[in-house]
């Protein structure tokens, strides 16, 4: 028996990548009568090209309020859907043509699996930052994981309903919260049977820095109402470590001995070096070490500032 799959795609702004996402869904090797596509957009209007693409797929277009979080948009899409299985994609994801078949196969072969996700890939000519991001996404492949990014998720409707849906109160980090909630019902599985390309992946270091500040704002909010695994704790502590020793080094440099200043600098750079070397080894040398060092040297302070902004917002409210 063929199962109906409902794609839920939250959207805002750019439409070119959304159309590429829709085209990849239309190219699925699966009965088109059993594919439902629901785009939940914050755009006031859509171009004819996008409307025609959706119409050809018999897709639904739902308008969301500008103030709605991505969680609210995804939940709205589910309310309008009818599939036995739900597929959550971001509006800049191009999935391989065997994506549905592979997700169903991986899900059905192991009853304890509650969410399945495909691996990330990128073109060979992609910028080094995109390659770093892709390598980080694929640290653990063909295995159970503790959380999954929300840009490509496949699960049963029943699992979604039991979890209570996406957390409407979170602006970012909602995928961590949601997938860990669903994981209370079973396993999260990351499979290489299919892949996707993140069309909107970070490609420039300066823009990545700004995005990470924004992404980090819900770090503390996301802790409420869920169990935090030990493996996630370093993601909160390391940026603070880096910021603490780096700031102390800069402020105290004129007044400290050369030994003390050097020690502070080494302590600040220790997590950068450790994480960089680990990723360099995991990539088997495919990623240049200087580029990885640059990535973490921007990533840690950006995450710290984002968390600090989020903390200020908590205190303010």
Secondary structure, DSSP 8 states (H G I E B T S, - for coil): ----EEEEEEE-S--HHHHHHHHHHHT-SS-GGGEEEEEEE--S---HHHHHHHHHTT-EEEE--TT--HHHHHHHHHHT---SEEEEEETTEEE-TTHHHHHHHHHHT-TTEEEEEEEEE--TT--HHHHHHHHHHTSS-SEEES---TTEEEEEHHHHHHHT-S-TT-SS-HHHHHHHHHTTSSEEEEEEEEEEEETT----HHHHHHHHHHHGGGTTGGGTTS---HHHHHHHHHHHHHHHHHHHHHHHGGGS-HHHHHHHHHHHHHHHHHHHHHHHHHTTT-S-HHHHHHHHHHHHHHHHHHHHHHHHHHHH-
